[in-house]
Amino acid sequence: MTPIQYSEEIKVSVGDLDELHHVNNVVYLKWVQQVAENHWRSAASQLVQDQFIWVVLSHFIQYRKPAVLDDNLTLLTYVGDFRGARSIRHVEIKRGTELIADAKTEWCMLDAITQRPRRVTDEVSRWFFKT
């Protein structure tokens, strides 16, 4: 199965910068979560979004090159794997074709009411992979 990719374009603003005039590490983390959440919202029906929520178990971000003010960036994400209630999501942050950061996040799907882990269903999985 091939992952279905989702991407967004963003422009670095003054509020994204740290004292070195590079994008702050916390901002990268915000972008990683934002693109993942937007991918979920674009793929899943409102009914399913009302039934399930996702929580982060861990993040790993590798910073390769700094992003600076007015850089136009592409955030590209896809799910690499589902196992039980967990998924591994990948995010690549690029300036043109240049990879400036990449992330791997482990998420856990929860029942929205009980907030207990729920196995990812075949229906949910189909929204993120081409067969």
PyMOL commands that place a pseudoatom at each C-alpha (Angstrom):
pseudoatom trace, name=CA, resn=MET, resi=1, chain=A, elem=C, hetatm=0, pos=[0.000, 0.000, 0.000]
pseudoatom trace, name=CA, resn=THR, resi=2, chain=A, elem=C, hetatm=0, pos=[1.157, 3.510, -0.818]
pseudoatom trace, name=CA, resn=PRO, resi=3, chain=A, elem=C, hetatm=0, pos=[0.647, 6.359, 1.688]
pseudoatom trace, name=CA, resn=ILE, resi=4, chain=A, elem=C, hetatm=0, pos=[-1.561, 9.250, 0.602]
pseudoatom trace, name=CA, resn=GLN, resi=5, chain=A, elem=C, hetatm=0, pos=[0.376, 12.470, 1.092]
pseudoatom trace, name=CA, resn=TYR, resi=6, chain=A, elem=C, hetatm=0, pos=[-1.010, 15.788, 2.266]
pseudoatom trace, name=CA, resn=SER, resi=7, chain=A, elem=C, hetatm=0, pos=[0.805, 19.108, 2.039]
pseudoatom trace, name=CA, resn=GLU, resi=8, chain=A, elem=C, hetatm=0, pos=[0.449, 22.759, 3.005]
pseudoatom trace, name=CA, resn=GLU, resi=9, chain=A, elem=C, hetatm=0, pos=[2.407, 25.887, 2.135]
pseudoatom trace, name=CA, resn=ILE, resi=10, chain=A, elem=C, hetatm=0, pos=[3.481, 28.366, 4.820]
pseudoatom trace, name=CA, resn=LYS, resi=11, chain=A, elem=C, hetatm=0, pos=[5.598, 31.511, 4.938]
pseudoatom trace, name=CA, resn=VAL, resi=12, chain=A, elem=C, hetatm=0, pos=[7.947, 32.155, 7.856]
pseudoatom trace, name=CA, resn=SER, resi=13, chain=A, elem=C, hetatm=0, pos=[6.939, 35.260, 9.821]
pseudoatom trace, name=CA, resn=VAL, resi=14, chain=A, elem=C, hetatm=0, pos=[8.710, 37.363, 12.464]
pseudoatom trace, name=CA, resn=GLY, resi=15, chain=A, elem=C, hetatm=0, pos=[6.812, 35.590, 15.258]
pseudoatom trace, name=CA, resn=ASP, resi=16, chain=A, elem=C, hetatm=0, pos=[8.313, 32.243, 14.167]
pseudoatom trace, name=CA, resn=LEU, resi=17, chain=A, elem=C, hetatm=0, pos=[11.902, 33.349, 14.821]
pseudoatom trace, name=CA, resn=ASP, resi=18, chain=A, elem=C, hetatm=0, pos=[14.234, 32.885, 17.793]
pseudoatom trace, name=CA, resn=GLU, resi=19, chain=A, elem=C, hetatm=0, pos=[17.102, 35.112, 18.937]
pseudoatom trace, name=CA, resn=LEU, resi=20, chain=A, elem=C, hetatm=0, pos=[19.335, 33.702, 16.155]
pseudoatom trace, name=CA, resn=HIS, resi=21, chain=A, elem=C, hetatm=0, pos=[16.743, 34.812, 13.558]
pseudoatom trace, name=CA, resn=HIS, resi=22, chain=A, elem=C, hetatm=0, pos=[16.014, 31.159, 12.681]
pseudoatom trace, name=CA, resn=VAL, resi=23, chain=A, elem=C, hetatm=0, pos=[12.673, 29.433, 13.083]
pseudoatom trace, name=CA, resn=ASN, resi=24, chain=A, elem=C, hetatm=0, pos=[12.294, 28.449, 16.737]
pseudoatom trace, name=CA, resn=ASN, resi=25, chain=A, elem=C, hetatm=0, pos=[12.283, 24.718, 17.553]
pseudoatom trace, name=CA, resn=VAL, resi=26, chain=A, elem=C, hetatm=0, pos=[8.870, 25.026, 19.211]
pseudoatom trace, name=CA, resn=VAL, resi=27, chain=A, elem=C, hetatm=0, pos=[7.460, 26.459, 15.970]
pseudoatom trace, name=CA, resn=TYR, resi=28, chain=A, elem=C, hetatm=0, pos=[8.618, 23.392, 14.025]
pseudoatom trace, name=CA, resn=LEU, resi=29, chain=A, elem=C, hetatm=0, pos=[6.767, 21.233, 16.557]
pseudoatom trace, name=CA, resn=LYS, resi=30, chain=A, elem=C, hetatm=0, pos=[3.642, 23.366, 16.144]
pseudoatom trace, name=CA, resn=TRP, resi=31, chain=A, elem=C, hetatm=0, pos=[3.833, 22.949, 12.362]
pseudoatom trace, name=CA, resn=VAL, resi=32, chain=A, elem=C, hetatm=0, pos=[4.278, 19.166, 12.670]
pseudoatom trace, name=CA, resn=GLN, resi=33, chain=A, elem=C, hetatm=0, pos=[1.124, 18.918, 14.784]
pseudoatom trace, name=CA, resn=GLN, resi=34, chain=A, elem=C, hetatm=0, pos=[-0.806, 21.389, 12.627]
pseudoatom trace, name=CA, resn=VAL, resi=35, chain=A, elem=C, hetatm=0, pos=[-0.214, 19.570, 9.332]
pseudoatom trace, name=CA, resn=ALA, resi=36, chain=A, elem=C, hetatm=0, pos=[-1.058, 16.205, 10.923]
pseudoatom trace, name=CA, resn=GLU, resi=37, chain=A, elem=C, hetatm=0, pos=[-4.327, 17.532, 12.342]
pseudoatom trace, name=CA, resn=ASN, resi=38, chain=A, elem=C, hetatm=0, pos=[-5.248, 19.198, 9.049]
pseudoatom trace, name=CA, resn=HIS, resi=39, chain=A, elem=C, hetatm=0, pos=[-4.543, 15.956, 7.160]
pseudoatom trace, name=CA, resn=TRP, resi=40, chain=A, elem=C, hetatm=0, pos=[-6.875, 14.081, 9.537]
pseudoatom trace, name=CA, resn=ARG, resi=41, chain=A, elem=C, hetatm=0, pos=[-9.603, 16.713, 9.132]
pseudoatom trace, name=CA, resn=SER, resi=42, chain=A, elem=C, hetatm=0, pos=[-9.293, 16.677, 5.332]
pseudoatom trace, name=CA, resn=ALA, resi=43, chain=A, elem=C, hetatm=0, pos=[-9.492, 12.872, 5.112]
pseudoatom trace, name=CA, resn=ALA, resi=44, chain=A, elem=C, hetatm=0, pos=[-11.940, 11.784, 7.821]
pseudoatom trace, name=CA, resn=SER, resi=45, chain=A, elem=C, hetatm=0, pos=[-15.671, 12.380, 7.733]
pseudoatom trace, name=CA, resn=GLN, resi=46, chain=A, elem=C, hetatm=0, pos=[-17.162, 14.635, 10.403]
pseudoatom trace, name=CA, resn=LEU, resi=47, chain=A, elem=C, hetatm=0, pos=[-18.891, 11.581, 11.920]
pseudoatom trace, name=CA, resn=VAL, resi=48, chain=A, elem=C, hetatm=0, pos=[-15.552, 9.810, 12.383]
pseudoatom trace, name=CA, resn=GLN, resi=49, chain=A, elem=C, hetatm=0, pos=[-13.896, 12.996, 13.680]
pseudoatom trace, name=CA, resn=ASP, resi=50, chain=A, elem=C, hetatm=0, pos=[-16.626, 13.173, 16.307]
pseudoatom trace, name=CA, resn=GLN, resi=51, chain=A, elem=C, hetatm=0, pos=[-15.982, 9.539, 17.333]
pseudoatom trace, name=CA, resn=PHE, resi=52, chain=A, elem=C, hetatm=0, pos=[-12.171, 9.552, 17.529]
pseudoatom trace, name=CA, resn=ILE, resi=53, chain=A, elem=C, hetatm=0, pos=[-9.401, 11.860, 18.660]
pseudoatom trace, name=CA, resn=TRP, resi=54, chain=A, elem=C, hetatm=0, pos=[-5.630, 11.553, 18.393]
pseudoatom trace, name=CA, resn=VAL, resi=55, chain=A, elem=C, hetatm=0, pos=[-2.996, 12.176, 21.063]
pseudoatom trace, name=CA, resn=VAL, resi=56, chain=A, elem=C, hetatm=0, pos=[0.766, 12.320, 20.628]
pseudoatom trace, name=CA, resn=LEU, resi=57, chain=A, elem=C, hetatm=0, pos=[2.891, 9.660, 22.304]
pseudoatom trace, name=CA, resn=SER, resi=58, chain=A, elem=C, hetatm=0, pos=[6.272, 10.901, 21.030]
pseudoatom trace, name=CA, resn=HIS, resi=59, chain=A, elem=C, hetatm=0, pos=[7.922, 13.295, 18.593]
pseudoatom trace, name=CA, resn=PHE, resi=60, chain=A, elem=C, hetatm=0, pos=[11.331, 13.037, 16.947]
pseudoatom trace, name=CA, resn=ILE, resi=61, chain=A, elem=C, hetatm=0, pos=[12.452, 16.024, 14.863]
pseudoatom trace, name=CA, resn=GLN, resi=62, chain=A, elem=C, hetatm=0, pos=[15.693, 16.246, 12.956]
pseudoatom trace, name=CA, resn=TYR, resi=63, chain=A, elem=C, hetatm=0, pos=[16.756, 19.780, 12.044]
pseudoatom trace, name=CA, resn=ARG, resi=64, chain=A, elem=C, hetatm=0, pos=[18.870, 19.811, 8.892]
pseudoatom trace, name=CA, resn=LYS, resi=65, chain=A, elem=C, hetatm=0, pos=[19.083, 23.491, 7.870]
pseudoatom trace, name=CA, resn=PRO, resi=66, chain=A, elem=C, hetatm=0, pos=[17.685, 26.692, 9.378]
pseudoatom trace, name=CA, resn=ALA, resi=67, chain=A, elem=C, hetatm=0, pos=[14.577, 28.387, 8.033]
pseudoatom trace, name=CA, resn=VAL, resi=68, chain=A, elem=C, hetatm=0, pos=[14.535, 32.182, 8.158]
pseudoatom trace, name=CA, resn=LEU, resi=69, chain=A, elem=C, hetatm=0, pos=[12.181, 35.127, 7.742]
pseudoatom trace, name=CA, resn=ASP, resi=70, chain=A, elem=C, hetatm=0, pos=[10.065, 35.091, 4.567]
pseudoatom trace, name=CA, resn=ASP, resi=71, chain=A, elem=C, hetatm=0, pos=[11.061, 31.541, 3.587]
pseudoatom trace, name=CA, resn=ASN, resi=72, chain=A, elem=C, hetatm=0, pos=[8.253, 29.789, 1.731]
pseudoatom trace, name=CA, resn=LEU, resi=73, chain=A, elem=C, hetatm=0, pos=[8.023, 26.267, 3.104]
pseudoatom trace, name=CA, resn=THR, resi=74, chain=A, elem=C, hetatm=0, pos=[6.110, 23.137, 2.227]
pseudoatom trace, name=CA, resn=LEU, resi=75, chain=A, elem=C, hetatm=0, pos=[4.887, 20.860, 5.004]
pseudoatom trace, name=CA, resn=LEU, resi=76, chain=A, elem=C, hetatm=0, pos=[4.384, 17.348, 3.617]
pseudoatom trace, name=CA, resn=THR, resi=77, chain=A, elem=C, hetatm=0, pos=[2.908, 14.554, 5.739]
pseudoatom trace, name=CA, resn=TYR, resi=78, chain=A, elem=C, hetatm=0, pos=[1.818, 10.948, 5.426]
pseudoatom trace, name=CA, resn=VAL, resi=79, chain=A, elem=C, hetatm=0, pos=[1.065, 8.005, 7.687]
pseudoatom trace, name=CA, resn=GLY, resi=80, chain=A, elem=C, hetatm=0, pos=[3.740, 5.338, 7.515]
pseudoatom trace, name=CA, resn=ASP, resi=81, chain=A, elem=C, hetatm=0, pos=[2.000, 2.647, 9.508]
pseudoatom trace, name=CA, resn=PHE, resi=82, chain=A, elem=C, hetatm=0, pos=[-0.965, 1.755, 11.698]
pseudoatom trace, name=CA, resn=ARG, resi=83, chain=A, elem=C, hetatm=0, pos=[-0.594, -0.796, 14.484]
pseudoatom trace, name=CA, resn=GLY, resi=84, chain=A, elem=C, hetatm=0, pos=[-3.507, -1.342, 16.814]
pseudoatom trace, name=CA, resn=ALA, resi=85, chain=A, elem=C, hetatm=0, pos=[-4.462, 2.083, 18.144]
pseudoatom trace, name=CA, resn=ARG, resi=86, chain=A, elem=C, hetatm=0, pos=[-1.148, 3.654, 17.091]
pseudoatom trace, name=CA, resn=SER, resi=87, chain=A, elem=C, hetatm=0, pos=[0.138, 5.297, 13.968]
pseudoatom trace, name=CA, resn=ILE, resi=88, chain=A, elem=C, hetatm=0, pos=[3.503, 6.571, 12.845]
pseudoatom trace, name=CA, resn=ARG, resi=89, chain=A, elem=C, hetatm=0, pos=[3.247, 9.838, 10.940]
pseudoatom trace, name=CA, resn=HIS, resi=90, chain=A, elem=C, hetatm=0, pos=[6.048, 11.421, 8.948]
pseudoatom trace, name=CA, resn=VAL, resi=91, chain=A, elem=C, hetatm=0, pos=[6.430, 15.125, 8.205]
pseudoatom trace, name=CA, resn=GLU, resi=92, chain=A, elem=C, hetatm=0, pos=[8.944, 16.705, 5.850]
pseudoatom trace, name=CA, resn=ILE, resi=93, chain=A, elem=C, hetatm=0, pos=[9.542, 20.447, 5.883]
pseudoatom trace, name=CA, resn=LYS, resi=94, chain=A, elem=C, hetatm=0, pos=[11.070, 21.717, 2.663]
pseudoatom trace, name=CA, resn=ARG, resi=95, chain=A, elem=C, hetatm=0, pos=[12.247, 25.008, 1.187]
pseudoatom trace, name=CA, resn=GLY, resi=96, chain=A, elem=C, hetatm=0, pos=[11.754, 24.293, -2.501]
pseudoatom trace, name=CA, resn=THR, resi=97, chain=A, elem=C, hetatm=0, pos=[13.306, 20.856, -2.970]
pseudoatom trace, name=CA, resn=GLU, resi=98, chain=A, elem=C, hetatm=0, pos=[15.674, 21.287, -0.009]
pseudoatom trace, name=CA, resn=LEU, resi=99, chain=A, elem=C, hetatm=0, pos=[14.759, 19.255, 3.095]
pseudoatom trace, name=CA, resn=ILE, resi=100, chain=A, elem=C, hetatm=0, pos=[15.274, 21.481, 6.126]
pseudoatom trace, name=CA, resn=ALA, resi=101, chain=A, elem=C, hetatm=0, pos=[13.631, 19.302, 8.800]
pseudoatom trace, name=CA, resn=ASP, resi=102, chain=A, elem=C, hetatm=0, pos=[11.829, 16.015, 9.121]
pseudoatom trace, name=CA, resn=ALA, resi=103, chain=A, elem=C, hetatm=0, pos=[9.804, 14.506, 11.917]
pseudoatom trace, name=CA, resn=LYS, resi=104, chain=A, elem=C, hetatm=0, pos=[8.400, 11.187, 12.995]
pseudoatom trace, name=CA, resn=THR, resi=105, chain=A, elem=C, hetatm=0, pos=[5.508, 11.241, 15.455]
pseudoatom trace, name=CA, resn=GLU, resi=106, chain=A, elem=C, hetatm=0, pos=[3.754, 8.363, 17.158]
pseudoatom trace, name=CA, resn=TRP, resi=107, chain=A, elem=C, hetatm=0, pos=[0.057, 9.033, 17.648]
pseudoatom trace, name=CA, resn=CYS, resi=108, chain=A, elem=C, hetatm=0, pos=[-2.610, 7.044, 19.495]
pseudoatom trace, name=CA, resn=MET, resi=109, chain=A, elem=C, hetatm=0, pos=[-6.266, 7.045, 18.439]
pseudoatom trace, name=CA, resn=LEU, resi=110, chain=A, elem=C, hetatm=0, pos=[-8.746, 7.395, 21.306]
pseudoatom trace, name=CA, resn=ASP, resi=111, chain=A, elem=C, hetatm=0, pos=[-12.483, 7.026, 21.596]
pseudoatom trace, name=CA, resn=ALA, resi=112, chain=A, elem=C, hetatm=0, pos=[-13.683, 10.644, 21.864]
pseudoatom trace, name=CA, resn=ILE, resi=113, chain=A, elem=C, hetatm=0, pos=[-16.100, 9.867, 24.702]
pseudoatom trace, name=CA, resn=THR, resi=114, chain=A, elem=C, hetatm=0, pos=[-14.193, 7.375, 26.877]
pseudoatom trace, name=CA, resn=GLN, resi=115, chain=A, elem=C, hetatm=0, pos=[-10.742, 8.695, 25.886]
pseudoatom trace, name=CA, resn=ARG, resi=116, chain=A, elem=C, hetatm=0, pos=[-9.501, 5.102, 25.825]
pseudoatom trace, name=CA, resn=PRO, resi=117, chain=A, elem=C, hetatm=0, pos=[-7.351, 3.738, 22.989]
pseudoatom trace, name=CA, resn=ARG, resi=118, chain=A, elem=C, hetatm=0, pos=[-9.278, 2.404, 19.994]
pseudoatom trace, name=CA, resn=ARG, resi=119, chain=A, elem=C, hetatm=0, pos=[-7.871, 0.154, 17.299]
pseudoatom trace, name=CA, resn=VAL, resi=120, chain=A, elem=C, hetatm=0, pos=[-7.601, 1.971, 13.966]
pseudoatom trace, name=CA, resn=THR, resi=121, chain=A, elem=C, hetatm=0, pos=[-10.382, 0.582, 11.793]
pseudoatom trace, name=CA, resn=ASP, resi=122, chain=A, elem=C, hetatm=0, pos=[-10.007, -0.538, 8.180]
pseudoatom trace, name=CA, resn=GLU, resi=123, chain=A, elem=C, hetatm=0, pos=[-12.256, 2.381, 7.213]
pseudoatom trace, name=CA, resn=VAL, resi=124, chain=A, elem=C, hetatm=0, pos=[-9.877, 4.900, 8.792]
pseudoatom trace, name=CA, resn=SER, resi=125, chain=A, elem=C, hetatm=0, pos=[-6.818, 3.166, 7.343]
pseudoatom trace, name=CA, resn=ARG, resi=126, chain=A, elem=C, hetatm=0, pos=[-8.259, 3.332, 3.795]
pseudoatom trace, name=CA, resn=TRP, resi=127, chain=A, elem=C, hetatm=0, pos=[-8.293, 7.146, 3.928]
pseudoatom trace, name=CA, resn=PHE, resi=128, chain=A, elem=C, hetatm=0, pos=[-4.510, 7.224, 4.323]
pseudoatom trace, name=CA, resn=PHE, resi=129, chain=A, elem=C, hetatm=0, pos=[-3.299, 4.530, 1.918]
pseudoatom trace, name=CA, resn=LYS, resi=130, chain=A, elem=C, hetatm=0, pos=[-3.784, 3.769, -1.789]
pseudoatom trace, name=CA, resn=THR, resi=131, chain=A, elem=C, hetatm=0, pos=[-4.235, 0.077, -2.487]
for i in range(1, 131): cmd.bond("trace and resi %d" % i, "trace and resi %d" % (i + 1))
show_as sticks, trace
zoom trace
